[in-house]
Amino acid sequence: MSVEQFGNPLAAGIEEIRSSWGWFLTLGILFMLLGAVCVIGDVSATFGTVLVFGWILLFSGVLGFVHAFRTHSWQGFLLSLLSAVFRGVTGYLLIRYPLAGAASLTLILASFFIVGGLVRSIGAGMLKFPRWGWSVFSGIVSLGLGIMLLAQMPLSSVWFIGFAIGVDLIFDGASLIGFATALHRLAGVALEGVV
């Protein structure tokens, strides 16, 4: 008798992926290790990220340029061409000037944190939905982070992107490890209930 016979779609999904729990665990551990490397080597991770982002933009600009000319009779030709040129030039500039690229990206992130934090805090305070205080607190933290980034410019542009990516990888890895262990434990419990 299988778990799927009980008609529970979650149990059926667990049955399908339960044999892969080790892969989720391995991926989670690798994410956490890579995140720790990024946090420790935040400056290198920042420049690596800027360079990878620059190459992606450059290649997408070249592909967009080719695509624009292959479909030149299309009505949106000029818009496609301008988009391709913008992506290509931006990618080239990020590759050629990674320090300025890191500063630019950090300024953009700081503005997102400030504006997003203000909107979230004010909106939650006005709407007062259930547990709105947490949204206000989250908005204040984002606002403070944005202000801190701006106050520490240009120094923050050298380390922040790599640090943020490292922290994100660590938390993603932790969530994958938690998912893998829960998947392994739930699969065992589901199979015990079937037998």
trRosetta pair geometry for C-beta under 8 A, 3 or more apart (Angstrom, degrees):
i j d omega theta_ij theta_ji phi_ij phi_ji
1 5 5.8 -85 -167 36 83 149
1 194 5.4 -166 98 -179 100 102
1 195 7.9 169 57 -84 103 44
2 5 5.5 118 65 -11 70 97
2 15 6.5 76 178 -148 103 155
2 194 7.0 -19 -157 -148 15 153
3 6 6.2 -49 -175 19 50 112
3 8 7.2 -67 165 59 90 104
3 11 4.4 -139 167 154 117 108
3 12 6.3 -175 108 -82 99 47
3 14 7.0 -67 125 72 165 98
3 15 4.4 -170 50 -63 127 129
3 190 5.2 19 -106 160 132 122
3 191 7.3 -67 -57 -80 110 58
3 194 6.0 -93 -76 -67 65 136
4 7 7.8 66 173 -63 48 27
4 11 7.2 -172 -79 106 40 95
4 12 4.4 69 -104 -108 84 100
4 15 6.1 -101 -44 45 88 159
6 11 6.1 1 65 73 122 155
6 194 7.9 -117 -34 -99 122 93
8 11 3.8 59 89 14 116 113
8 12 6.5 172 90 -15 60 82
9 12 5.4 -52 -145 37 36 114
9 13 6.3 39 154 -21 67 103
10 13 5.7 -53 -149 36 32 112
10 14 6.4 33 152 -19 64 103
11 14 5.6 -51 -147 35 34 112
11 15 6.4 40 151 -24 64 103
11 190 5.6 162 -143 -140 100 138
12 15 5.5 -50 -151 32 33 116
12 16 6.7 35 150 -22 63 103
13 16 5.6 -52 -152 31 34 112
13 17 6.6 -4 163 10 67 107
14 17 6.6 -77 -144 53 29 84
14 18 5.5 49 161 -60 70 102
14 183 6.5 -171 -141 -146 91 78
14 186 5.7 -92 -146 114 149 117
14 187 5.6 -165 160 -84 107 79
14 190 6.1 128 99 -4 138 161
15 18 6.1 -30 -130 -3 22 118
15 187 7.4 137 -93 -128 43 95
15 190 7.2 -118 -68 118 84 146
17 20 5.0 -59 -169 41 73 114
17 21 7.5 107 138 -57 80 67
17 183 6.8 -61 108 -159 101 137
18 21 6.0 -10 -167 -32 47 109
18 183 6.1 -171 -117 165 63 94
18 184 7.3 124 -160 -103 83 42
18 186 7.9 -130 -107 86 110 83
18 187 3.5 115 -138 -107 134 147
20 23 4.7 -38 -175 31 83 118
20 24 6.5 86 130 -21 84 93
21 24 5.6 -52 -154 36 41 113
21 25 6.3 43 149 -20 69 105
21 180 4.8 124 -174 -160 78 76
21 181 7.8 120 -178 -70 120 21
21 183 4.5 -173 -105 97 110 116
21 184 4.3 145 154 -65 163 87
21 187 7.0 -128 -40 4 138 140
22 25 5.5 -52 -147 37 34 114
22 26 6.2 35 154 -19 66 105
22 180 7.3 109 -81 -162 15 124
23 26 5.6 -51 -144 37 32 111
23 27 6.2 32 156 -18 65 107
24 27 5.8 -55 -145 39 29 110
24 28 6.2 32 154 -21 63 108
24 176 5.3 -154 180 -178 81 90
24 177 7.8 166 135 -90 85 28
24 179 5.7 -98 170 96 140 103
24 180 3.7 180 98 -82 108 102
24 183 6.6 72 47 30 154 147
25 28 5.7 -56 -149 35 29 113
25 29 6.5 28 154 -18 64 105
25 176 7.4 174 -95 136 24 90
25 177 6.0 66 -132 -123 64 65
25 180 3.8 179 -61 143 76 162
25 181 7.1 91 -94 -51 108 70
25 184 7.9 15 -49 -33 126 131
26 29 5.8 -55 -149 36 31 110
26 30 6.3 29 153 -17 65 107
27 30 5.7 -55 -146 39 32 111
27 31 6.2 36 154 -22 65 105
27 173 7.7 -151 128 -122 60 73
27 176 5.5 -94 95 167 95 154
28 31 5.7 -51 -146 34 30 113
28 32 6.4 28 155 -17 63 105
28 172 7.8 -150 -125 126 69 63
28 173 4.5 117 -171 -167 60 63
28 174 6.9 130 -169 -62 110 10
28 175 7.4 -151 -122 70 114 44
28 176 3.2 -164 -81 91 99 104
28 177 3.7 179 137 -50 151 72
28 178 7.9 170 -136 10 155 55
28 179 7.6 173 -67 43 137 93
28 180 6.1 -130 0 -2 138 129
29 32 5.8 -56 -150 37 31 110
29 33 6.4 30 153 -17 65 106
29 173 6.6 125 -69 -168 10 116
29 177 6.7 91 -55 -83 66 113
30 33 5.7 -54 -146 38 32 110
30 34 6.1 29 157 -15 66 108
30 173 7.2 -158 69 -116 44 118
31 34 5.8 -58 -144 42 28 108
31 35 6.1 32 154 -22 64 109
31 169 4.9 -154 -179 -177 81 82
31 170 7.3 173 134 -89 85 21
31 172 5.1 -102 172 95 148 98
31 173 3.1 -173 88 -76 103 96
31 176 6.3 101 24 25 142 138
32 35 5.5 -52 -145 37 30 115
32 36 6.4 33 154 -21 63 102
32 169 7.1 173 -90 135 25 84
32 170 5.3 65 -130 -131 67 61
32 173 3.4 -160 -46 116 76 155
32 174 6.5 93 -86 -51 116 67
32 177 7.4 3 -30 -29 133 130
33 36 5.7 -52 -150 33 31 111
33 37 6.6 33 151 -18 63 103
33 173 7.7 155 6 -124 55 162
34 37 5.6 -50 -150 35 35 114
34 38 6.4 36 151 -19 65 104
34 166 7.9 -147 127 -124 61 69
34 169 5.3 -94 93 168 94 151
34 173 7.8 159 43 -60 88 135
35 38 5.6 -54 -148 36 33 111
35 39 6.4 32 154 -18 67 104
35 165 7.7 -150 -123 129 72 61
35 166 4.6 116 -169 -169 63 59
35 167 6.8 125 -169 -69 114 9
35 168 7.1 -155 -118 70 116 47
35 169 3.1 -169 -77 90 98 101
35 170 3.6 -167 127 -49 152 71
35 171 7.8 159 -133 7 163 53
35 172 7.6 163 -62 42 135 91
35 173 6.1 -133 1 0 132 130
36 39 5.7 -52 -145 36 33 110
36 40 6.2 29 156 -15 66 108
36 166 6.9 120 -70 -167 10 110
36 170 6.6 93 -54 -87 66 110
37 40 5.9 -58 -144 41 29 108
37 41 5.9 -14 168 24 67 109
37 45 7.5 137 119 -71 77 122
37 166 7.3 -152 72 -118 47 111
38 41 6.6 -71 -130 64 23 78
38 42 6.6 63 159 -98 60 56
38 45 4.0 93 -143 -110 79 160
38 162 5.3 -157 -175 180 86 79
38 163 7.2 167 138 -99 89 22
38 165 5.2 -102 178 95 153 94
38 166 3.0 -166 93 -79 103 95
38 169 6.2 102 23 27 139 138
39 42 6.1 0 -157 -66 28 97
39 162 7.8 167 -90 135 26 85
39 163 5.9 64 -124 -133 63 65
39 166 3.6 179 -49 138 71 150
39 167 6.6 92 -85 -55 112 66
39 170 7.2 11 -31 -36 131 132
40 166 7.8 167 7 -137 54 155
41 44 4.2 -25 161 40 111 116
41 45 5.6 120 102 -25 82 93
41 162 6.9 -91 111 170 60 142
42 45 5.5 -57 -140 41 31 112
42 46 6.2 39 157 -28 65 102
42 159 4.3 48 120 -158 125 83
42 160 7.7 56 173 -44 123 10
42 162 3.8 149 -164 94 55 116
42 163 4.3 11 -130 -58 131 80
42 166 6.6 -86 -96 -3 83 139
43 46 5.7 -49 -151 28 29 114
43 47 6.7 19 156 -8 62 104
43 158 5.5 -6 -121 159 93 92
43 159 5.6 -41 -72 -92 69 73
43 162 6.4 -101 -27 25 10 155
44 47 6.1 -60 -149 42 32 103
44 48 6.0 34 153 -20 67 110
44 162 6.8 102 68 -121 47 155
45 48 5.5 -53 -141 40 31 115
45 49 6.2 35 157 -22 64 106
45 161 7.3 -159 115 104 85 78
45 162 2.9 120 82 -142 100 108
45 163 7.6 140 75 -39 131 37
45 165 6.0 -154 158 64 124 125
45 166 6.2 52 130 -48 175 104
46 49 5.9 -58 -152 35 26 110
46 50 6.5 23 153 -17 63 106
46 102 5.3 56 159 -129 112 132
46 157 7.7 129 -177 154 144 52
46 158 6.2 143 75 173 162 36
46 159 6.2 -126 -36 -119 142 18
46 160 7.0 77 -102 55 127 47
46 161 4.3 108 -126 62 84 100
46 162 3.8 -83 -42 -25 69 102
46 163 7.8 0 -61 -4 102 69
47 50 5.6 -51 -144 37 35 111
47 51 6.2 34 156 -18 66 106
47 98 5.1 63 -144 151 86 141
47 99 7.9 -14 -103 -72 102 59
47 102 6.7 -51 -86 -60 59 134
47 162 7.7 -9 9 -57 55 124
48 51 5.8 -58 -147 39 29 109
48 52 6.2 26 157 -16 66 107
48 162 7.4 81 39 -100 95 107
49 52 5.9 -54 -143 38 29 108
49 53 6.1 29 157 -17 64 110
49 161 5.3 -146 71 140 145 122
49 162 6.4 -168 -2 -81 125 67
49 165 6.0 -174 -81 -34 144 156
50 53 5.8 -57 -147 40 28 112
50 54 6.2 32 152 -23 63 108
50 94 5.6 -150 173 -176 85 102
50 98 4.6 124 103 -152 134 89
50 101 4.5 127 -165 106 124 123
50 102 5.0 -76 -64 -67 146 80
50 105 6.7 -152 -102 3 96 145
50 161 7.0 89 -50 89 89 163
51 54 5.5 -53 -146 35 31 115
51 55 6.4 29 156 -17 65 103
51 94 7.2 176 -100 137 31 95
51 95 6.1 76 -137 -115 70 68
51 98 5.8 -21 -62 -103 83 129
52 55 5.9 -53 -148 36 31 109
52 56 6.4 33 153 -19 64 105
53 56 5.7 -53 -148 35 31 112
53 57 6.4 29 154 -16 64 106
53 91 7.8 -147 130 -120 59 76
53 94 6.1 -86 94 159 92 159
53 101 7.8 171 79 166 117 131
53 105 7.7 82 81 -87 165 147
54 57 5.8 -57 -149 38 30 109
54 58 6.2 30 154 -20 66 108
54 90 7.8 -142 -127 130 69 65
54 91 4.7 123 -173 -162 57 61
54 92 7.3 152 -174 -46 104 8
54 93 7.5 -140 -131 72 114 47
54 94 3.0 -157 -90 94 108 110
54 95 4.0 172 138 -50 141 74
54 98 7.3 -96 -21 -95 147 82
54 101 6.5 -41 -67 -134 118 165
55 58 5.5 -53 -143 37 32 113
55 59 6.2 28 159 -14 66 106
55 91 6.6 117 -86 -170 8 113
55 95 6.4 90 -62 -82 66 121
56 59 6.1 -57 -146 40 27 105
56 60 6.2 23 157 -14 64 110
56 91 7.0 -149 72 -117 45 121
57 60 5.8 -58 -142 42 29 107
57 61 6.1 34 155 -24 64 107
57 87 4.9 -148 -170 -176 82 79
57 88 7.2 -177 142 -88 80 22
57 90 5.2 -79 160 92 148 97
57 91 3.0 -172 92 -73 94 100
57 94 6.6 86 41 24 136 136
58 61 5.7 -55 -150 33 28 114
58 62 6.6 28 153 -18 63 103
58 87 7.6 -173 -81 139 20 79
58 88 5.7 67 -137 -141 52 59
58 91 3.2 -158 -49 124 67 138
58 92 5.7 105 -101 -56 111 63
58 95 6.5 -3 -39 -19 141 135
59 62 5.7 -51 -148 35 34 110
59 63 6.3 30 155 -14 66 106
59 91 7.4 -159 7 -167 52 166
60 63 5.7 -53 -143 42 34 110
60 64 6.0 37 154 -21 66 108
60 84 7.9 -142 132 -128 66 68
60 87 5.2 -76 95 156 99 145
60 88 7.9 -147 81 -68 60 65
60 91 7.4 153 42 -53 85 145
61 64 5.6 -55 -142 40 28 112
61 65 6.2 35 154 -24 63 105
61 84 5.1 117 -159 -176 60 62
61 85 6.8 94 -161 -100 111 11
61 86 7.4 -155 -113 71 113 42
61 87 3.7 -171 -76 95 91 90
61 88 2.5 -178 141 -58 148 75
61 89 7.2 169 -140 -1 161 50
61 90 7.6 162 -61 41 137 82
61 91 5.7 -148 0 15 128 129
62 65 5.6 -52 -149 32 30 115
62 66 6.6 28 153 -16 63 103
62 84 7.6 143 -49 -172 7 106
62 88 6.1 108 -48 -104 59 117
63 66 5.8 -53 -149 37 33 110
63 67 6.2 33 152 -19 65 109
63 84 7.7 -144 77 -129 47 110
64 67 5.5 -54 -143 39 32 114
64 68 6.2 39 155 -27 66 102
64 80 6.4 -156 -179 179 93 82
64 83 6.0 -104 173 103 148 93
64 84 3.1 -166 107 -98 107 98
64 87 6.2 83 24 45 146 137
64 88 7.6 -142 54 -39 109 101
65 68 5.8 -48 -147 28 28 113
65 69 6.9 15 157 -7 60 105
65 81 7.0 64 -123 -134 62 64
65 84 4.1 164 -60 152 63 142
65 85 7.0 91 -89 -63 105 62
65 88 6.5 16 -37 -41 125 145
66 69 6.3 -66 -154 42 30 101
66 70 6.2 28 152 -21 67 111
67 70 5.7 -57 -142 37 31 110
67 71 6.4 -4 167 12 67 108
67 80 6.7 -107 103 175 98 131
67 84 7.4 177 50 -79 93 137
68 71 6.8 -79 -149 55 23 84
68 72 7.0 62 148 -85 60 68
68 77 6.0 106 -170 -158 87 67
68 80 4.1 172 -102 116 98 110
68 81 4.3 137 177 -74 157 69
68 84 5.5 -118 -18 -2 131 144
69 72 5.4 6 -151 -58 41 108
69 81 7.8 80 -53 -95 71 103
71 74 4.4 15 150 -10 103 125
71 77 6.9 -160 107 -96 76 85
71 80 7.4 22 73 61 111 170
72 77 5.3 59 -149 -125 48 137
73 77 7.5 127 36 -59 8 130
74 77 5.4 140 71 -57 78 80
74 80 7.4 44 84 -1 128 142
76 79 4.7 -53 -171 47 84 116
76 80 5.6 89 127 -26 90 99
77 80 5.9 -63 -150 39 27 109
77 81 6.1 25 156 -19 66 110
78 81 5.6 -54 -145 37 30 113
78 82 6.2 28 157 -16 65 107
79 82 5.9 -54 -144 39 29 109
79 83 6.3 31 155 -20 63 108
80 83 5.7 -56 -147 37 29 113
80 84 6.3 29 155 -19 64 107
81 84 5.8 -56 -148 36 29 110
81 85 6.3 26 155 -16 65 107
82 85 5.7 -54 -144 38 32 110
82 86 6.1 34 156 -21 65 107
83 86 5.7 -55 -146 36 28 112
83 87 6.4 25 157 -15 64 107
84 87 6.0 -56 -146 39 29 108
84 88 6.1 26 157 -17 65 112
85 88 5.8 -57 -143 40 28 111
85 89 6.0 23 162 -15 66 110
86 89 6.2 -58 -142 40 24 105
86 90 6.1 22 159 -17 62 112
87 90 5.9 -59 -144 40 26 110
87 91 6.1 28 157 -20 64 109
88 91 5.8 -56 -148 36 27 111
88 92 6.3 28 155 -19 63 106
89 92 5.6 -53 -147 36 32 113
89 93 6.3 30 155 -18 65 107
90 93 5.8 -56 -147 37 30 110
90 94 6.4 31 154 -19 64 105
91 94 5.8 -55 -148 35 31 110
91 95 6.4 26 155 -15 65 107
92 95 5.8 -60 -150 39 30 108
92 96 5.9 21 157 -14 68 114
93 96 5.7 -57 -135 44 30 107
93 97 5.8 -27 179 35 68 105
93 100 7.6 -71 163 91 96 120
93 101 6.8 149 122 -77 80 103
94 97 7.2 -76 -124 64 17 67
94 98 6.6 52 173 -102 59 58
94 101 3.9 94 -131 -116 72 148
95 98 7.1 -1 -147 -64 20 87
97 100 4.1 -3 143 34 119 116
97 101 5.9 140 99 -24 73 89
98 101 5.1 -55 -142 40 35 118
98 102 6.2 40 157 -24 68 100
99 102 5.8 -48 -148 31 30 110
99 103 6.6 29 151 -16 61 104
99 157 7.7 88 -174 118 62 120
99 158 7.6 -6 -137 -96 85 84
100 103 5.6 -53 -149 37 35 113
100 104 6.2 37 152 -21 67 105
101 104 5.6 -53 -146 36 31 111
101 105 6.2 27 158 -14 66 107
102 105 5.9 -55 -144 40 29 108
102 106 6.1 30 156 -20 64 109
102 157 4.6 123 126 162 91 94
102 158 6.4 76 126 -95 147 36
102 161 6.1 -125 -144 6 91 136
103 106 5.8 -57 -146 38 28 111
103 107 6.4 31 154 -21 64 104
103 153 7.0 89 -147 -154 94 103
103 154 5.4 -25 -111 -140 119 101
103 157 4.0 17 -95 -158 56 169
104 107 5.8 -54 -151 33 31 111
104 108 6.5 29 152 -17 64 105
105 108 5.6 -53 -149 36 34 113
105 109 6.3 34 153 -18 66 105
105 157 7.6 123 62 -146 76 96
105 161 6.1 35 107 -82 128 136
106 109 5.6 -52 -145 39 33 111
106 110 6.2 37 154 -22 66 105
106 149 6.1 -157 175 -178 97 120
106 153 7.0 160 113 -105 126 98
106 156 5.9 155 -175 111 144 92
106 157 3.9 -139 15 -107 152 79
106 160 5.4 100 -120 57 114 134
106 161 6.5 -105 -74 -45 87 97
107 110 5.6 -52 -145 35 30 112
107 111 6.5 29 156 -17 64 104
107 150 7.7 75 -123 -100 67 80
107 153 7.2 48 -81 -108 86 143
107 157 7.6 -8 -31 -90 74 119
108 111 5.9 -55 -150 36 30 108
108 112 6.5 31 151 -19 64 105
109 112 5.6 -54 -149 36 34 112
109 113 6.4 35 153 -20 66 104
109 146 7.9 -156 128 -111 64 81
109 149 6.9 -107 96 179 97 171
109 160 7.3 -175 80 127 147 132
109 161 7.6 171 -15 -89 156 83
109 164 7.7 -139 -166 -18 157 172
110 113 5.7 -52 -148 35 32 112
110 114 6.3 29 155 -17 66 107
110 145 8.0 -146 -124 124 66 72
110 146 4.6 119 -168 -153 63 74
110 147 7.9 136 -166 -51 103 18
110 149 3.9 -147 -96 91 111 129
110 150 5.0 135 175 -53 148 84
110 153 7.8 -64 -31 -58 163 118
111 114 5.7 -54 -144 38 33 109
111 115 6.0 21 162 -8 68 110
111 146 7.0 120 -73 -154 12 124
112 115 6.3 -60 -137 46 25 100
112 116 5.5 20 166 -13 65 119
112 146 7.4 -162 71 -100 47 122
113 116 6.1 -59 -133 46 19 106
113 117 5.8 21 164 -21 60 115
113 142 4.7 -155 -164 179 77 81
113 143 6.9 171 145 -87 82 22
113 145 5.0 -102 -173 88 148 99
113 146 3.2 -179 92 -64 107 101
113 149 6.9 105 40 15 146 134
114 117 6.0 -59 -144 37 20 109
114 118 6.4 18 159 -16 60 108
114 142 7.6 -162 -70 135 20 85
114 143 5.8 69 -130 -132 52 63
114 146 3.6 -154 -51 126 76 155
114 147 6.6 104 -96 -52 105 69
114 150 7.6 20 -52 -22 135 133
115 118 5.9 -57 -149 37 29 109
115 119 6.2 25 157 -16 65 110
115 146 8.0 157 3 -123 53 169
116 119 5.9 -57 -143 40 29 108
116 120 6.0 27 159 -18 66 110
116 139 7.5 -143 129 -128 64 79
116 142 5.6 -76 94 151 98 150
117 120 5.9 -56 -142 39 27 109
117 121 6.1 23 161 -15 64 110
117 138 7.8 -145 -125 126 77 60
117 139 4.4 129 -165 -173 60 63
117 140 6.5 130 -176 -73 113 11
117 141 7.2 -149 -124 68 122 45
117 142 3.2 -169 -78 88 105 99
117 143 3.3 -160 119 -48 144 74
117 144 7.6 -169 -160 6 164 55
117 145 7.6 160 -58 39 144 90
117 146 6.3 -148 8 5 133 127
118 121 6.0 -60 -144 40 26 106
118 122 6.0 14 164 -9 66 113
118 139 6.8 153 -51 179 10 114
118 143 5.9 98 -54 -94 67 118
119 122 6.2 -60 -139 44 24 103
119 123 5.7 23 163 -18 63 117
119 139 7.4 -146 68 -132 46 125
120 123 6.0 -58 -137 42 21 110
120 124 6.1 18 164 -16 61 111
120 135 5.7 -134 172 174 96 91
120 136 7.6 179 128 -98 82 31
120 138 6.2 -72 139 94 144 97
120 139 3.5 -168 88 -87 101 112
120 142 6.8 70 36 37 137 141
121 124 6.2 -59 -145 38 23 105
121 125 6.2 20 158 -16 61 112
121 135 7.4 177 -96 130 39 76
121 136 4.9 74 -137 -141 73 63
121 139 3.2 -160 -48 105 81 142
121 140 5.7 92 -93 -52 134 70
121 143 6.8 -25 -15 -25 139 134
122 125 5.7 -60 -147 40 29 111
122 126 6.3 23 157 -16 65 109
122 139 7.7 -151 0 164 56 161
123 126 5.9 -60 -146 38 28 106
123 127 6.0 9 164 -5 67 114
123 135 7.6 -76 85 143 90 133
124 127 6.2 -62 -134 47 27 99
124 128 7.5 91 165 -75 55 34
124 129 7.1 -82 -141 30 72 91
124 132 4.4 162 178 -170 94 94
124 133 7.8 173 147 -64 128 14
124 135 3.6 174 -94 97 152 122
124 136 4.9 -141 89 -56 130 74
124 139 6.7 -167 16 -10 125 137
125 128 7.0 14 -172 -63 27 76
125 132 7.0 149 -79 149 32 126
125 136 5.7 80 -59 -95 89 120
127 132 6.7 -178 84 -115 83 137
128 132 5.0 -115 -137 5 38 162
129 132 5.1 124 53 -73 60 102
129 135 7.8 47 55 5 104 146
131 134 5.3 3 157 9 97 114
131 135 7.7 108 119 -11 73 90
132 135 5.5 -52 -161 36 54 112
132 136 6.4 56 144 -21 76 101
133 136 5.5 -52 -149 36 37 113
133 137 6.2 39 152 -20 68 104
134 137 5.5 -51 -146 37 33 113
134 138 6.2 36 153 -20 65 105
135 138 5.5 -50 -143 37 33 113
135 139 6.3 35 154 -19 64 106
136 139 5.7 -56 -150 38 30 113
136 140 6.4 31 152 -20 64 105
137 140 5.7 -54 -148 35 31 111
137 141 6.5 33 152 -20 64 103
138 141 5.7 -52 -150 34 32 112
138 142 6.5 31 152 -16 65 105
139 142 5.7 -53 -147 38 33 111
139 143 6.2 35 153 -20 66 106
140 143 5.5 -51 -145 38 32 115
140 144 6.2 34 154 -19 64 106
141 144 5.8 -55 -148 38 29 111
141 145 6.3 31 153 -21 64 106
142 145 5.7 -54 -147 35 31 112
142 146 6.4 31 155 -18 64 105
143 146 5.8 -56 -151 36 29 111
143 147 6.4 26 154 -15 65 107
144 147 5.7 -55 -145 39 32 109
144 148 6.1 35 155 -22 66 107
145 148 5.6 -53 -146 36 30 114
145 149 6.4 32 154 -21 63 104
146 149 5.8 -53 -150 33 31 111
146 150 6.5 26 155 -13 64 106
147 150 5.8 -57 -149 40 33 109
147 151 6.1 32 154 -21 67 109
148 151 5.7 -56 -142 37 29 111
148 152 6.2 9 163 -4 64 113
148 156 7.5 140 131 -100 75 151
149 152 6.3 -72 -146 47 25 98
149 153 6.9 49 152 -54 62 88
149 156 4.9 -176 -146 135 63 157
149 160 6.2 50 -122 -103 107 163
150 153 5.8 -27 -155 -13 36 116
152 155 5.2 -80 166 67 88 101
152 156 3.9 94 97 -41 109 112
153 156 5.7 -58 -78 37 49 103
153 157 6.2 49 -132 -25 77 103
154 157 5.2 -43 -169 24 67 120
154 158 7.3 71 141 -27 77 93
155 158 6.1 -54 -168 21 42 112
155 159 7.5 -4 156 12 70 105
156 159 6.7 -81 -153 52 38 85
156 160 4.8 33 169 -38 82 124
157 160 6.5 -41 -106 24 22 110
157 161 7.7 20 -164 -14 52 103
159 162 6.2 -77 -163 49 46 105
159 163 5.5 41 152 -24 83 118
160 163 5.6 -65 -145 41 29 111
160 164 5.9 27 162 -20 70 108
161 164 5.9 -54 -144 36 27 109
161 165 6.4 25 157 -16 63 107
162 165 5.9 -56 -146 38 30 109
162 166 6.2 33 154 -21 64 108
163 166 5.6 -57 -150 36 30 114
163 167 6.4 28 155 -17 66 104
164 167 5.9 -52 -146 36 31 109
164 168 6.3 33 153 -19 64 108
165 168 5.6 -55 -147 38 31 114
165 169 6.3 32 154 -19 65 106
166 169 5.8 -55 -147 36 30 110
166 170 6.4 31 154 -20 64 104
167 170 5.7 -53 -149 34 32 113
167 171 6.5 24 156 -11 66 106
168 171 6.1 -60 -148 41 30 104
168 172 6.1 30 154 -18 66 109
169 172 5.6 -53 -141 40 31 112
169 173 6.1 35 157 -21 65 107
170 173 5.7 -55 -149 36 27 112
170 174 6.4 28 153 -19 63 105
171 174 5.5 -49 -144 35 35 113
171 175 6.4 34 155 -18 65 102
172 175 5.8 -56 -150 36 31 108
172 176 6.4 30 152 -18 65 106
173 176 5.7 -55 -148 37 32 110
173 177 6.3 32 154 -19 66 104
174 177 5.7 -52 -147 36 32 111
174 178 6.3 33 153 -17 64 106
175 178 5.6 -52 -147 39 33 113
175 179 6.2 37 152 -21 65 105
176 179 5.5 -51 -145 37 33 113
176 180 6.2 34 155 -21 65 105
177 180 5.7 -52 -145 35 31 111
177 181 6.4 24 158 -13 65 106
178 181 6.1 -57 -144 40 28 104
178 182 6.1 25 158 -14 64 111
179 182 5.8 -60 -145 42 27 108
179 183 5.9 31 156 -23 65 110
180 183 5.6 -53 -143 36 27 113
180 184 6.3 27 156 -18 63 106
181 184 5.7 -51 -146 36 32 111
181 185 6.2 27 156 -14 65 109
182 185 5.7 -58 -142 43 30 107
182 186 5.7 27 160 -17 68 111
183 186 5.9 -54 -135 41 24 107
183 187 6.1 28 160 -22 61 108
184 187 6.0 -54 -147 33 24 110
184 188 6.7 23 154 -16 59 106
185 188 5.9 -58 -155 36 31 110
185 189 6.4 27 151 -16 67 107
186 189 5.5 -54 -144 39 35 110
186 190 6.0 35 156 -21 69 106
187 190 5.7 -52 -142 37 30 110
187 191 6.2 27 158 -16 64 108
188 191 5.9 -58 -146 39 28 107
188 192 6.3 30 155 -20 64 106
189 192 5.7 -54 -148 35 31 111
189 193 6.5 31 154 -20 63 106
190 193 5.8 -56 -152 35 31 112
190 194 6.6 32 151 -23 64 105
191 194 5.6 -51 -149 30 36 113
191 195 6.5 26 157 -13 67 106
192 195 6.1 -60 -146 40 32 103
